[in-house]
Structures are given as structure tokens and as C-alpha cells.
Amino acid sequence: MSLALKLVLSPLLAAQAISTRRRAPALPEPAGPREGQLGHGPGALRVLIAGDSSAAGVGVAHQDDAFSGYFTRALHRRTARPVRWRLVARTGYTTLQVHELLRESRLPVADIAVVLTGVNDVIGLVPPRRAVAQRAALADWLIDEGRAAAVLFGPLPPINQFPLLPQPLRGFMAADARLHNEAIAAWAATRKNVFYTPIELQLSPRAMASDGFHPAEPVYRICGETLARFAAEKMLSPPGRPKATTPPWGADAAGVSGGHHENRRQDHEP
């Protein structure tokens, strides 16, 4: 993206951003527990889910229909192991703010930490290089402090398909999001215990929440089941970490083509 063009259009982009925030309805974070366990027996997988509104599940009414519900159920099914999980997320937070939130939280040790951030970095005009550095600091803190054995970063969504955003704001944000994803993918490929995988999404109107900005249940289902599959096959099973050329696992937000839809019932245990 041309810096000169961004500077020329910056007053228009700023005005559109302010107008969009005013028009967008403020959706609440969903009800439901933010920690629990699926299954019984030894060898439980310990999972931390952290991030912004996409991790918190904004756009649906209950955590069962959010990312946490779909990810943990799919991971439990694919690994045939109990899954003990905890969600730490806050709407509107950047990667840096999520890191601070985790530092302030009493975190159990996790085998896998799943981090969903990035859209607020793009809104806040955080450059891709700085965004990667902030993710690196977060991953290093989780791993070096013994809070997580491995970290999985989810991709930024296809912002160009968000109906709430007007042009040219939508196009500029989408271009920045693609640069962020490319930078994160290249960086994660150099790390031993840090992972990233793209997810191809074609967003239909019913795949978006009523505000036209946050995901609805179909997107959370696709993302939760896709990242759980990646974790089970690439992080918890040999031969180990994927290459940077790993192709994206595509899905249509109207449904997961050819995939298995996990049971939506969530068992919550202390």
C-alpha cells in the first residue's frame, strides 16, 4: 500500500472510521462459562484461549456458539483426550493489551495457547513489523515463563468482506490485514513452538453478526474446528511443525464443505 496515498486519504479514512464507530451497535460479549473441562480421565490437554472480541465470542449469545465452544469440542473429539480450557479475552483489545491482560491474570499452565488478535492492531494503525514484535513478546512470555508449551496464532479475517465498513476504508484495512497475516506467517515459520495457519473464508451475510463487523456462529464454527484440526494434526502429532507453504484450509461461511460439524453441546465441569 502506498504511504503517499494513505496520507492523501487520511482525513477521509479518519472520518469514515469515526462515522463507522458511531453507527455500529455495541454488541455484548456472550454469556457462558470462561473455563471448563470436556471429558474425564488422565492426560487432559490444557488449553488457554486469549484475545480480543473474536476470542471473547462477540456476535453470538453464548460461549457454546463462540470460538471457545467449537475449538474445545473439536479438539476433544479429534484427540480423544479430555480438554481443560480457560478463556481470557476482552473486546477492543490490541495484541499489546491482550499481553498486559494475561500478565494481570492468574493463568494455569497450558499445553496450547491460542491467540486471536489483530483487527484492533489494524484499526490502531500498528505497522506489521511492530505487530509481529508484539506477538513475539507475547509468545516468548508465555513459553519462557512456562505458561504454555506452544502458541497458535489465528489469522486476521477478510476485512474486505465486512459489510459495515465503507470504501475506501474497507480496502485500506483489508490491505493492512493481509500484510499483517503475511508477516505473522513468515515469522512463525522461524519459531520452534509458535504456529500460524491461514483460514480461507467467504463471508455470506448470515455469517456476520447484526453489526456487520463481528462474526456470527458459522464463522466461529469454521475457525474453531479448523484451528482444532490444525492443533491436533500439526502440534500434537508427528511429524511436528508445518512448513510456511502449508496451504490454507478453505471453508465457506455458509457451512464447512466436506467437513464434519462437531456436536454443539458443551459439558462444563469444575
KEKE-3310 file (N, C-alpha, C; in steps of 0.2 Angstrom, whole numbers, plus 5000, padded with zeros to 4 digits):
npx = (5004:5003:5011:5010:4998:4990:4992:4987:4973:4970:4962:4949:4949:4950:4938:4928:4931:4927:4914:4909:4911:4902:4890:4890:4882:4884:4889:4887:4898:4897:4886:4890:4901:4919:4929:4932:4930:4931:4926:4933:4946:4964:4978:4974:4972:4978:4972:4973:4964:4965:4963:4955:4939:4935:4940:4933:4920:4911:4896:4888:4876:4880:4894:4895:4892:4902:4920:4927:4919:4917:4931:4936:4927:4930:4943:4944:4936:4944:4957:4953:4955:4953:4949:4955:4950:4953:4947:4953:4949:4946:4935:4939:4953:4970:4985:4995:4988:4981:4992:4996:4984:4984:4996:4991:4983:4978:4985:4983:4995:4997:4995:4993:4992:4980:4979:4970:4970:4972:4964:4961:4974:4976:4966:4971:4982:4994:5010:5014:5027:5029:5018:5021:5032:5026:5018:5028:5034:5023:5022:5035:5034:5024:5029:5043:5041:5035:5021:5014:5016:5016:5011:4998:4994:4980:4973:4971:4954:4945:4944:4940:4928:4919:4903:4900:4910:4914:4920:4934:4939:4937:4945:4958:4960:4959:4969:4980:4978:4981:4994:4998:4995:5004:5016:5016:5015:5027:5036:5032:5035:5048:5050:5051:5041:5030:5015:5006:4992:4983:4966:4954:4940:4924:4913:4896:4881:4873:4883:4889:4888:4874:4879:4887:4901:4907:4909:4897:4889:4892:4905:4913:4911:4918:4931:4934:4934:4943:4955:4957:4958:4970:4979:4978:4983:4995:5002:5001:5004:5016:5023:5027:5030:5022:5027:5031:5024:5012:4996:4981:4967:4952:4935:4918:4908:4895:4894:4904:4912:4912:4917:4917:4904:4905:4897:4886:4884:4890:4899:4901:4913:4919)
npy = (4994:5011:5023:5037:5038:5034:5044:5055:5052:5051:5060:5057:5044:5044:5051:5042:5031:5036:5039:5026:5019:5026:5022:5008:4996:4992:4977:4964:4954:4936:4926:4913:4901:4904:4895:4877:4859:4846:4829:4815:4808:4803:4813:4825:4838:4854:4870:4887:4901:4916:4934:4946:4953:4943:4931:4932:4930:4939:4943:4932:4923:4915:4906:4893:4893:4901:4904:4898:4887:4879:4876:4869:4858:4852:4849:4840:4830:4826:4822:4813:4815:4822:4839:4853:4869:4887:4904:4920:4935:4951:4963:4974:4975:4977:4967:4970:4975:4963:4955:4962:4960:4946:4945:4951:4942:4927:4913:4896:4883:4879:4868:4871:4887:4898:4912:4925:4939:4956:4963:4975:4980:4983:4993:5002:5007:5000:4995:4981:4976:4980:4974:4960:4960:4963:4951:4942:4945:4942:4928:4924:4927:4919:4906:4906:4909:4897:4896:4891:4878:4878:4890:4895:4906:4914:4919:4935:4941:4941:4957:4964:4959:4964:4970:4982:4991:5005:5010:5020:5015:5001:4994:4999:4994:4981:4978:4981:4971:4960:4961:4960:4947:4940:4944:4938:4925:4922:4925:4916:4904:4903:4899:4888:4883:4890:4894:4896:4897:4900:4904:4901:4911:4914:4926:4925:4935:4930:4925:4935:4945:4955:4968:4969:4968:4960:4942:4929:4914:4904:4907:4907:4893:4887:4893:4888:4874:4872:4877:4869:4856:4859:4860:4848:4839:4845:4851:4842:4830:4819:4823:4835:4853:4863:4868:4884:4884:4878:4875:4885:4880:4879:4886:4889:4901:4899:4886:4871:4865:4848:4845:4839:4842:4848:4841:4852:4853:4857:4852:4857:4857:4858)
npz = (5000:4996:5005:5002:4996:5007:5016:5009:5008:5022:5030:5025:5028:5042:5045:5040:5048:5061:5059:5056:5069:5076:5070:5072:5081:5098:5103:5115:5125:5125:5135:5147:5153:5156:5158:5159:5158:5146:5145:5154:5164:5164:5157:5152:5140:5142:5139:5134:5129:5121:5118:5108:5104:5095:5101:5113:5108:5103:5095:5095:5106:5117:5124:5120:5106:5102:5097:5108:5112:5100:5097:5108:5109:5096:5097:5108:5103:5091:5097:5106:5120:5137:5138:5146:5149:5147:5145:5141:5137:5129:5123:5110:5112:5108:5102:5111:5122:5125:5129:5141:5148:5151:5158:5170:5174:5183:5178:5173:5169:5152:5138:5125:5119:5112:5102:5097:5089:5082:5073:5079:5080:5067:5066:5075:5068:5069:5063:5053:5056:5069:5075:5073:5082:5094:5095:5096:5108:5117:5114:5118:5132:5136:5133:5138:5152:5156:5155:5144:5132:5119:5106:5096:5084:5077:5061:5054:5049:5033:5030:5020:5016:5026:5029:5036:5034:5025:5008:5005:5016:5020:5010:5013:5026:5024:5016:5024:5034:5027:5025:5038:5041:5032:5037:5050:5047:5040:5051:5061:5055:5057:5070:5084:5093:5090:5081:5066:5055:5040:5036:5024:5021:5014:5016:5019:5021:5032:5039:5047:5061:5068:5068:5057:5058:5067:5069:5066:5072:5061:5057:5068:5070:5059:5061:5074:5073:5062:5067:5078:5072:5065:5077:5082:5072:5068:5079:5090:5085:5077:5061:5067:5067:5054:5037:5030:5018:5020:5014:5014:5024:5017:5018:5017:5023:5024:5028:5032:5019:5015:5028:5045:5056:5072:5087:5096:5109:5125:5138:5155:5167:5184)
capx = (5000:5007:5011:5008:4991:4987:4992:4982:4966:4970:4956:4943:4949:4948:4931:4924:4932:4923:4907:4908:4911:4896:4885:4890:4879:4889:4887:4890:4902:4892:4886:4893:4907:4925:4933:4929:4933:4927:4929:4936:4952:4970:4981:4970:4975:4977:4971:4972:4962:4966:4962:4950:4932:4934:4941:4928:4914:4906:4892:4884:4873:4883:4900:4894:4892:4908:4926:4929:4915:4919:4938:4937:4924:4933:4950:4942:4934:4950:4962:4951:4958:4950:4952:4953:4952:4951:4946:4954:4948:4942:4933:4943:4960:4976:4989:4999:4984:4980:4998:4995:4978:4987:5001:4987:4978:4981:4985:4986:4999:4993:4999:4992:4989:4978:4979:4966:4971:4975:4959:4962:4980:4975:4962:4975:4987:5000:5013:5015:5033:5028:5013:5025:5036:5022:5016:5034:5034:5018:5024:5040:5032:5020:5033:5049:5038:5032:5014:5012:5021:5016:5007:4995:4991:4975:4974:4966:4949:4945:4941:4937:4921:4915:4898:4899:4915:4913:4926:4940:4942:4937:4950:4964:4960:4960:4976:4984:4977:4984:5001:4999:4995:5010:5022:5015:5016:5034:5039:5030:5039:5055:5050:5050:5035:5025:5012:5001:4989:4978:4959:4950:4933:4920:4908:4889:4878:4871:4889:4891:4883:4870:4883:4891:4908:4909:4907:4891:4890:4895:4912:4916:4912:4923:4938:4936:4935:4949:4961:4957:4961:4977:4982:4978:4987:5002:5005:5001:5005:5021:5030:5028:5028:5021:5031:5027:5020:5006:4990:4976:4961:4947:4929:4913:4905:4888:4895:4911:4911:4915:4919:4912:4902:4905:4892:4887:4883:4896:4899:4905:4914:4924)
capy = (5000:5017:5028:5043:5038:5034:5051:5059:5050:5050:5064:5054:5037:5045:5052:5036:5027:5039:5038:5019:5018:5029:5018:5001:4994:4989:4970:4962:4948:4931:4923:4907:4900:4905:4889:4871:4853:4841:4823:4813:4803:4806:4816:4831:4844:4861:4875:4894:4904:4923:4938:4952:4951:4937:4926:4933:4927:4944:4941:4926:4924:4910:4903:4887:4895:4905:4901:4893:4881:4875:4874:4864:4852:4849:4847:4834:4824:4824:4819:4808:4816:4827:4846:4858:4876:4894:4909:4926:4940:4957:4967:4980:4975:4975:4962:4973:4975:4956:4953:4965:4957:4940:4947:4953:4936:4920:4908:4889:4881:4877:4864:4875:4894:4900:4919:4928:4946:4958:4968:4981:4982:4987:4999:5007:5008:4997:4993:4974:4974:4981:4969:4954:4961:4962:4944:4938:4947:4938:4921:4922:4927:4913:4900:4906:4909:4891:4896:4887:4874:4880:4895:4895:4912:4913:4924:4941:4939:4945:4963:4967:4956:4966:4974:4988:4996:5009:5011:5016:5012:4994:4992:5000:4990:4974:4978:4981:4965:4955:4962:4958:4940:4938:4945:4934:4918:4922:4925:4910:4898:4903:4898:4881:4882:4895:4891:4900:4894:4904:4901:4905:4912:4918:4928:4927:4939:4927:4923:4940:4947:4961:4975:4969:4969:4954:4935:4926:4907:4900:4909:4904:4886:4886:4894:4884:4867:4872:4878:4862:4851:4861:4859:4840:4836:4848:4852:4837:4823:4819:4825:4841:4859:4863:4872:4890:4884:4874:4878:4887:4876:4884:4885:4894:4903:4896:4879:4869:4860:4842:4844:4836:4848:4845:4842:4859:4853:4859:4850:4861:4854:4862)
capz = (5000:4995:5010:5000:4995:5013:5019:5005:5010:5029:5033:5023:5031:5049:5045:5039:5054:5066:5057:5057:5076:5079:5068:5074:5088:5103:5105:5122:5125:5126:5142:5147:5157:5153:5159:5160:5155:5142:5146:5160:5164:5164:5151:5149:5137:5145:5133:5135:5123:5123:5113:5108:5104:5091:5106:5118:5105:5102:5089:5097:5113:5122:5123:5116:5099:5100:5096:5113:5112:5094:5097:5113:5107:5091:5100:5112:5098:5087:5101:5111:5126:5140:5137:5151:5145:5150:5140:5144:5131:5131:5117:5108:5114:5104:5104:5117:5128:5127:5133:5148:5152:5153:5164:5176:5176:5186:5172:5174:5164:5146:5133:5119:5120:5105:5102:5092:5090:5075:5069:5083:5078:5061:5067:5078:5063:5071:5057:5053:5059:5076:5077:5074:5088:5100:5096:5098:5115:5120:5114:5122:5139:5138:5133:5143:5159:5157:5155:5138:5129:5112:5105:5090:5082:5072:5056:5054:5045:5027:5032:5013:5016:5031:5026:5040:5033:5019:5004:5004:5022:5020:5006:5016:5032:5021:5013:5030:5037:5023:5026:5045:5040:5029:5042:5055:5044:5039:5057:5065:5052:5060:5078:5086:5097:5088:5075:5062:5049:5037:5035:5019:5022:5010:5021:5017:5025:5038:5043:5051:5067:5067:5067:5051:5059:5071:5066:5068:5073:5056:5056:5074:5069:5055:5064:5080:5070:5058:5072:5082:5067:5065:5083:5083:5067:5067:5085:5095:5082:5072:5061:5070:5064:5047:5033:5029:5012:5021:5011:5019:5024:5015:5020:5015:5030:5025:5030:5031:5014:5016:5034:5050:5061:5079:5091:5099:5116:5129:5145:5159:5174:5188)
cpx = (5004:5006:5008:5001:4987:4987:4987:4975:4965:4964:4950:4943:4947:4941:4926:4925:4928:4916:4905:4907:4904:4890:4884:4887:4884:4886:4890:4894:4897:4892:4889:4899:4913:4931:4929:4933:4928:4930:4932:4942:4958:4972:4977:4974:4973:4977:4970:4970:4962:4965:4957:4943:4930:4935:4935:4921:4909:4902:4887:4881:4877:4889:4900:4894:4898:4914:4928:4926:4917:4926:4939:4933:4927:4940:4949:4940:4940:4956:4960:4954:4953:4953:4950:4955:4950:4952:4948:4954:4945:4941:4937:4950:4965:4980:4993:4994:4982:4986:4997:4990:4981:4992:4997:4983:4982:4980:4987:4990:4995:4998:4999:4989:4987:4976:4975:4966:4972:4970:4960:4969:4980:4971:4966:4981:4994:5003:5014:5021:5032:5023:5016:5029:5032:5019:5022:5035:5029:5020:5030:5039:5029:5025:5039:5047:5035:5024:5010:5017:5022:5011:5004:4991:4986:4976:4969:4961:4949:4941:4937:4930:4916:4910:4898:4904:4914:4920:4927:4942:4942:4943:4957:4965:4962:4967:4981:4984:4980:4992:5003:5000:5001:5016:5021:5017:5024:5038:5038:5034:5046:5056:5048:5043:5029:5022:5007:4998:4983:4971:4956:4943:4930:4913:4901:4886:4876:4877:4892:4885:4879:4873:4887:4898:4911:4906:4901:4893:4894:4903:4916:4916:4917:4930:4939:4938:4942:4955:4962:4960:4968:4981:4983:4983:4994:5006:5006:5002:5012:5019:5031:5026:5027:5026:5027:5023:5014:5000:4985:4970:4955:4940:4924:4909:4897:4888:4902:4910:4915:4918:4914:4911:4902:4899:4892:4886:4890:4895:4904:4906:4919:4931)
cpy = (5006:5022:5035:5043:5038:5041:5056:5058:5049:5054:5060:5047:5038:5047:5046:5031:5029:5038:5030:5017:5020:5025:5011:5000:4991:4982:4968:4956:4942:4929:4916:4906:4901:4900:4883:4865:4849:4834:4821:4809:4807:4809:4821:4836:4850:4866:4882:4897:4912:4927:4944:4949:4945:4931:4926:4930:4933:4943:4935:4927:4920:4907:4897:4888:4900:4901:4896:4887:4876:4872:4868:4858:4848:4846:4840:4828:4822:4820:4814:4809:4822:4834:4850:4865:4882:4899:4916:4931:4946:4961:4973:4980:4973:4970:4964:4973:4968:4954:4956:4962:4950:4940:4948:4947:4930:4915:4901:4888:4878:4873:4868:4882:4896:4908:4921:4936:4949:4964:4975:4984:4986:4993:5004:5009:5006:4994:4985:4972:4975:4976:4962:4954:4960:4955:4940:4939:4942:4931:4919:4922:4921:4906:4900:4906:4902:4891:4893:4884:4876:4886:4895:4902:4911:4919:4930:4939:4943:4951:4966:4964:4959:4971:4981:4993:4999:5009:5018:5013:5005:4991:4993:4995:4983:4973:4977:4974:4959:4955:4959:4950:4937:4939:4940:4927:4917:4921:4918:4904:4898:4900:4891:4879:4887:4893:4896:4896:4899:4900:4905:4905:4916:4919:4929:4931:4936:4924:4929:4942:4953:4967:4975:4969:4962:4947:4933:4918:4903:4901:4906:4896:4884:4887:4890:4877:4867:4873:4872:4857:4853:4859:4851:4837:4839:4850:4847:4830:4824:4820:4832:4848:4859:4868:4878:4890:4880:4878:4880:4882:4880:4881:4890:4895:4901:4889:4876:4863:4854:4840:4841:4841:4844:4846:4848:4859:4853:4856:4854:4858:4858:4860)
cpz = (5000:5002:5008:4999:5002:5017:5015:5007:5018:5032:5031:5027:5039:5050:5045:5045:5060:5065:5058:5064:5079:5077:5070:5081:5092:5105:5111:5120:5127:5133:5141:5151:5153:5155:5160:5158:5152:5143:5153:5159:5164:5157:5148:5146:5140:5140:5136:5129:5125:5117:5114:5107:5100:5096:5111:5115:5104:5095:5090:5104:5118:5119:5119:5108:5097:5099:5101:5113:5106:5095:5102:5112:5102:5093:5104:5108:5094:5091:5105:5118:5130:5138:5143:5149:5149:5145:5144:5138:5133:5124:5116:5110:5108:5106:5111:5123:5130:5131:5140:5152:5155:5158:5170:5178:5179:5181:5174:5168:5158:5142:5127:5121:5113:5106:5096:5093:5082:5072:5073:5082:5072:5062:5070:5074:5066:5065:5058:5057:5067:5079:5078:5081:5094:5101:5098:5106:5119:5120:5118:5130:5141:5138:5138:5150:5161:5158:5149:5135:5122:5111:5097:5089:5076:5067:5057:5048:5038:5028:5025:5013:5022:5029:5030:5037:5026:5015:5005:5010:5022:5016:5009:5022:5029:5019:5019:5034:5033:5024:5033:5044:5037:5033:5047:5053:5043:5046:5061:5062:5054:5067:5079:5088:5095:5081:5072:5057:5047:5037:5030:5021:5017:5014:5018:5022:5032:5042:5047:5056:5064:5066:5061:5052:5062:5068:5069:5069:5068:5056:5062:5074:5065:5058:5070:5077:5066:5062:5076:5078:5066:5071:5084:5078:5067:5073:5090:5092:5078:5065:5064:5066:5057:5044:5032:5023:5014:5018:5016:5018:5023:5018:5018:5022:5030:5027:5028:5026:5015:5023:5039:5055:5068:5083:5095:5106:5120:5136:5149:5166:5177:5187)
residu = (MET:SER:LEU:ALA:LEU:LYS:LEU:VAL:LEU:SER:PRO:LEU:LEU:ALA:ALA:GLN:ALA:ILE:SER:THR:ARG:ARG:ARG:ALA:PRO:ALA:LEU:PRO:GLU:PRO:ALA:GLY:PRO:ARG:GLU:GLY:GLN:LEU:GLY:HIS:GLY:PRO:GLY:ALA:LEU:ARG:VAL:LEU:ILE:ALA:GLY:ASP:SER:SER:ALA:ALA:GLY:VAL:GLY:VAL:ALA:HIS:GLN:ASP:ASP:ALA:PHE:SER:GLY:TYR:PHE:THR:ARG:ALA:LEU:HIS:ARG:ARG:THR:ALA:ARG:PRO:VAL:ARG:TRP:ARG:LEU:VAL:ALA:ARG:THR:GLY:TYR:THR:THR:LEU:GLN:VAL:HIS:GLU:LEU:LEU:ARG:GLU:SER:ARG:LEU:PRO:VAL:ALA:ASP:ILE:ALA:VAL:VAL:LEU:THR:GLY:VAL:ASN:ASP:VAL:ILE:GLY:LEU:VAL:PRO:PRO:ARG:ARG:ALA:VAL:ALA:GLN:ARG:ALA:ALA:LEU:ALA:ASP:TRP:LEU:ILE:ASP:GLU:GLY:ARG:ALA:ALA:ALA:VAL:LEU:PHE:GLY:PRO:LEU:PRO:PRO:ILE:ASN:GLN:PHE:PRO:LEU:LEU:PRO:GLN:PRO:LEU:ARG:GLY:PHE:MET:ALA:ALA:ASP:ALA:ARG:LEU:HIS:ASN:GLU:ALA:ILE:ALA:ALA:TRP:ALA:ALA:THR:ARG:LYS:ASN:VAL:PHE:TYR:THR:PRO:ILE:GLU:LEU:GLN:LEU:SER:PRO:ARG:ALA:MET:ALA:SER:ASP:GLY:PHE:HIS:PRO:ALA:GLU:PRO:VAL:TYR:ARG:ILE:CYS:GLY:GLU:THR:LEU:ALA:ARG:PHE:ALA:ALA:GLU:LYS:MET:LEU:SER:PRO:PRO:GLY:ARG:PRO:LYS:ALA:THR:THR:PRO:PRO:TRP:GLY:ALA:ASP:ALA:ALA:GLY:VAL:SER:GLY:GLY:HIS:HIS:GLU:ASN:ARG:ARG:GLN:ASP:HIS:GLU:PRO)
# end
